[in-house]
């Protein structure tokens, strides 16, 4: 018999891990490249999810006259069994909470990349069982049982769990939605809260500035050249957080590029650039801060 091959694409694995991979790539750009610790952490996470994606994007089962073998993805993980070791094979349906990947379940080791269907193998000389995920469990089981000289058993349903589906869907939703939420929230104008002694720039990378710390406040029409982000947000012309200028000065930005004027606030410890999408709001905010300083 020529080798029979059955390949299942890891739809669920890809849907879970690809958004997470994209999320951590987005995060490493949002956090900047001057923090070595953050770069190392996010780089390791990106590498981990990239490897997981290469492993779990598909699962291939091969059956010939003497052996059954299977491998994940590009083949970094694979196993091979002699048919003479196998006692039986049957198609099964896993509960949703069994999940995906390589894991130990009440029914033995599970190797799965997507879906609930699998084949279950029992062995002659050991009590352990294994389950191998496939989208064609009855067909794979039929081929193996023909080689074993046994009748193919009926489909076995290990039960399902609606709560398992809900948990998996919630994880998937969070993985997809979180990067989008970060981008959308970052693009919003900063909000300013004034009080008697200080004002607060609210939102992403917000801060509180005491009036007593302000040395000078001006409006400018042209921004200085920005060299790099050290720990901040930069997307679509919106810059928030900590940045470095070409003269090596470290500054705080809360700006939308290309919309002048900009408020430049010199304090005892940093320089802050601030503006809004509505230039009139920028001018109004500048007047409010200036009036507070005169008091």
VMD Tcl script that draws the C-alpha trace (Angstrom):
set ca {
  {0.00 0.00 0.00}
  {1.30 3.43 -0.84}
  {1.62 5.85 2.04}
  {-1.66 7.55 2.99}
  {-1.32 11.12 4.19}
  {-3.90 13.17 6.03}
  {-3.18 16.84 6.76}
  {-5.29 19.15 8.90}
  {-4.68 22.89 8.79}
  {-4.54 24.35 12.31}
  {-7.27 26.94 11.81}
  {-7.85 27.46 15.50}
  {-4.13 27.51 16.34}
  {-3.49 30.15 13.70}
  {-6.51 32.23 14.77}
  {-5.24 32.26 18.36}
  {-1.49 32.63 17.87}
  {-1.30 34.95 14.86}
  {-3.19 37.81 16.60}
  {-1.00 37.33 19.68}
  {2.11 37.46 17.51}
  {0.84 40.65 15.86}
  {-0.07 42.08 19.27}
  {3.47 41.66 20.64}
  {4.97 43.08 17.44}
  {2.73 46.14 17.86}
  {3.70 46.39 21.54}
  {7.44 46.37 20.83}
  {6.96 49.31 18.44}
  {4.69 51.16 20.86}
  {7.10 50.72 23.76}
  {10.08 52.04 21.80}
  {13.58 50.68 21.35}
  {15.62 52.39 24.06}
  {14.50 50.09 26.89}
  {16.68 46.99 26.62}
  {14.55 45.04 29.10}
  {11.32 45.64 27.19}
  {12.99 44.79 23.87}
  {14.28 41.49 25.29}
  {10.90 40.56 26.82}
  {8.86 41.36 23.71}
  {11.46 39.78 21.40}
  {11.31 36.54 23.39}
  {7.50 36.58 23.28}
  {7.53 37.22 19.53}
  {10.05 34.41 18.99}
  {7.97 32.05 21.17}
  {4.74 32.67 19.30}
  {6.50 32.52 15.93}
  {7.90 29.09 16.78}
  {4.51 27.96 18.08}
  {2.90 29.15 14.86}
  {5.43 27.24 12.75}
  {4.78 24.11 14.81}
  {1.01 24.19 15.21}
  {-0.19 25.60 11.89}
  {-0.87 22.05 10.65}
  {-0.79 18.38 11.71}
  {0.02 15.64 9.21}
  {-0.63 11.92 9.71}
  {1.08 9.32 7.48}
  {0.19 5.61 7.34}
  {1.95 2.89 5.36}
  {2.08 -0.92 5.58}
  {4.28 -0.94 8.68}
  {4.09 2.39 10.49}
  {1.91 5.28 11.56}
  {3.63 8.62 11.98}
  {2.58 12.21 12.51}
  {4.29 15.58 12.60}
  {3.40 19.13 13.53}
  {3.94 22.03 11.15}
  {7.41 22.16 9.65}
  {8.36 18.96 11.46}
  {10.05 20.23 14.62}
  {7.93 17.74 16.58}
  {7.13 14.29 15.19}
  {6.41 10.74 16.36}
  {6.38 7.33 14.72}
  {4.77 4.04 15.80}
  {5.01 0.55 14.37}
  {1.61 -0.92 13.49}
  {2.68 -4.05 15.35}
  {2.62 -1.99 18.58}
  {-0.96 -0.78 18.06}
  {-3.83 -2.71 19.63}
  {-6.72 -0.61 18.32}
  {-7.73 2.66 16.71}
  {-11.04 4.45 16.87}
  {-12.43 7.85 15.84}
  {-13.33 10.09 18.80}
  {-14.64 13.54 19.61}
  {-12.88 15.53 22.33}
  {-14.52 17.87 24.83}
  {-13.86 21.52 23.98}
  {-11.85 22.04 27.15}
  {-9.20 19.57 25.95}
  {-8.02 22.45 23.77}
  {-5.16 22.38 21.29}
  {-1.45 21.68 21.37}
  {0.35 18.85 23.14}
  {-1.25 18.05 26.47}
  {-2.10 15.30 28.91}
  {-5.83 14.62 29.25}
  {-7.88 12.07 31.21}
  {-7.82 9.97 28.01}
  {-4.04 10.14 27.59}
  {-1.79 12.42 25.56}
  {-3.49 14.64 22.99}
  {-1.79 16.05 19.89}
  {-4.07 18.57 18.23}
  {-4.01 21.79 16.20}
  {-7.69 22.51 15.61}
  {-11.19 21.18 16.15}
  {-12.54 18.42 18.37}
  {-12.11 15.33 16.18}
  {-9.27 12.86 16.64}
  {-8.26 9.21 16.48}
  {-7.46 7.33 19.68}
  {-4.71 4.71 19.67}
  {-4.27 2.00 22.29}
  {-1.14 -0.13 22.46}
  {-0.44 -3.80 23.13}
  {2.38 -3.47 25.63}
  {1.45 -0.31 27.54}
  {-1.64 1.09 29.18}
  {-1.27 4.61 27.88}
  {-3.38 5.95 25.03}
  {-2.83 8.81 22.66}
  {-5.17 10.97 20.62}
  {-4.13 12.58 17.35}
  {-6.27 15.39 16.02}
  {-7.61 15.13 12.48}
  {-10.52 16.47 10.47}
  {-10.99 12.99 8.95}
  {-11.09 10.69 12.00}
  {-13.26 7.95 10.49}
  {-11.21 7.78 7.29}
  {-7.88 7.63 9.13}
  {-9.24 5.05 11.55}
  {-10.56 2.93 8.68}
  {-7.15 2.85 6.98}
  {-5.38 1.85 10.19}
  {-7.92 -0.82 11.14}
  {-7.76 -2.32 7.65}
  {-4.01 -2.75 8.13}
  {-4.59 -4.19 11.60}
  {-7.16 -6.60 10.20}
  {-9.89 -5.25 12.46}
  {-13.33 -3.80 11.97}
  {-13.56 -0.05 12.21}
  {-15.50 0.90 15.38}
  {-18.18 3.55 15.47}
  {-17.57 7.16 16.31}
  {-17.00 7.84 20.03}
  {-18.14 11.18 21.47}
  {-16.31 12.06 24.69}
  {-18.81 14.80 25.37}
  {-18.79 18.50 24.68}
  {-18.58 21.53 26.89}
  {-20.19 24.81 25.89}
  {-18.24 26.67 28.54}
  {-15.02 25.49 26.89}
  {-16.10 27.09 23.63}
  {-16.94 30.31 25.44}
  {-13.52 30.50 27.13}
  {-11.71 29.88 23.84}
  {-13.79 32.50 22.03}
  {-13.13 35.04 24.78}
  {-9.37 34.45 24.52}
  {-9.54 34.85 20.74}
  {-11.59 38.04 21.02}
  {-9.15 39.58 23.51}
  {-6.15 38.69 21.34}
  {-7.71 40.39 18.32}
  {-9.39 43.32 20.05}
  {-6.60 44.47 22.37}
  {-4.22 45.77 19.67}
  {-7.14 47.55 17.98}
  {-8.19 49.14 21.28}
  {-4.62 50.35 21.91}
  {-4.42 51.96 18.47}
  {-7.86 53.59 18.73}
  {-7.38 54.87 22.29}
  {-3.91 56.17 21.45}
  {-5.20 58.28 18.56}
  {-7.65 60.18 20.79}
  {-6.75 63.68 21.92}
  {-5.41 63.93 25.44}
  {-7.83 65.37 27.99}
  {-6.78 68.12 30.41}
  {-8.08 68.50 33.96}
  {-7.26 71.79 35.71}
  {-7.16 72.50 39.43}
  {-5.70 75.23 41.63}
  {-2.15 73.95 41.87}
  {-1.67 71.71 38.83}
  {-3.19 70.29 35.70}
  {-3.36 66.67 34.58}
  {-2.86 65.35 31.06}
  {-5.08 62.29 31.09}
  {-5.00 59.21 28.92}
  {-2.12 57.17 27.53}
  {1.23 58.17 29.09}
  {-0.55 60.94 31.02}
  {1.08 63.04 33.73}
  {0.39 65.72 36.31}
  {2.24 69.05 36.06}
  {2.46 71.44 38.99}
  {2.25 75.10 38.04}
  {5.15 75.79 40.38}
  {7.37 73.52 38.24}
  {6.70 75.42 35.02}
  {9.58 77.69 34.04}
  {8.19 78.95 30.73}
  {5.33 78.29 28.34}
  {5.22 79.18 24.63}
  {3.40 78.32 21.44}
  {5.38 77.17 18.42}
  {4.41 76.38 14.84}
  {7.21 73.93 13.99}
  {8.22 70.90 16.00}
  {11.89 70.07 16.62}
  {13.24 67.02 14.81}
  {12.25 63.88 16.69}
  {14.87 61.14 16.59}
  {13.31 58.18 18.37}
  {10.65 56.97 20.75}
  {12.02 55.76 24.09}
  {8.77 54.66 25.71}
  {5.72 55.91 23.94}
  {3.01 55.58 21.32}
  {3.47 56.53 17.68}
  {0.85 55.78 15.08}
  {-0.61 57.74 12.20}
  {0.99 61.04 13.21}
  {-0.07 60.77 16.86}
  {2.86 60.82 19.30}
  {2.40 60.27 23.03}
  {4.88 59.51 25.75}
  {8.66 59.70 26.00}
  {10.74 60.64 22.97}
  {14.27 61.81 22.18}
  {15.15 64.71 19.89}
  {18.15 64.77 17.54}
  {20.00 66.97 20.03}
  {19.58 64.09 22.56}
  {17.05 66.04 24.64}
  {14.43 63.81 26.20}
  {10.91 65.22 25.94}
  {7.29 64.30 26.59}
  {4.95 64.53 23.61}
  {1.17 64.67 23.46}
  {0.76 65.81 19.89}
  {-0.85 65.26 16.52}
  {1.82 66.05 13.93}
  {1.02 68.56 11.20}
  {-1.55 70.56 13.19}
  {-0.02 73.75 14.60}
  {0.24 75.54 16.92}
  {1.91 73.39 19.56}
  {2.22 74.29 23.24}
  {5.79 74.04 24.55}
  {6.02 73.78 28.33}
  {9.44 74.07 29.99}
  {9.47 72.60 33.49}
  {12.22 72.04 36.05}
  {12.62 68.44 34.90}
  {11.50 68.12 31.26}
  {10.02 69.72 28.16}
  {6.45 68.94 27.16}
  {4.86 69.42 23.74}
  {1.08 69.43 23.54}
  {-1.60 70.11 20.95}
  {-5.07 69.02 19.80}
  {-6.72 68.24 16.49}
  {-8.66 71.49 16.93}
  {-6.17 74.42 16.87}
  {-8.67 76.61 18.76}
  {-8.62 74.12 21.63}
  {-4.83 74.25 21.64}
  {-4.90 78.07 21.93}
  {-7.59 77.94 24.62}
  {-5.54 75.43 26.64}
  {-2.44 77.60 26.32}
  {-4.38 80.61 27.66}
  {-5.75 78.61 30.61}
  {-2.28 77.45 31.66}
  {-0.81 80.95 31.17}
  {-3.54 82.50 33.30}
  {-2.89 80.00 36.07}
  {0.80 80.92 36.05}
  {-0.02 84.63 36.44}
  {-1.95 83.82 39.58}
}
mol new
graphics top color blue
foreach p $ca { graphics top sphere $p radius 0.5 }
foreach p [lrange $ca 0 end-1] q [lrange $ca 1 end] { graphics top cylinder $p $q radius 0.2 }
display resetview
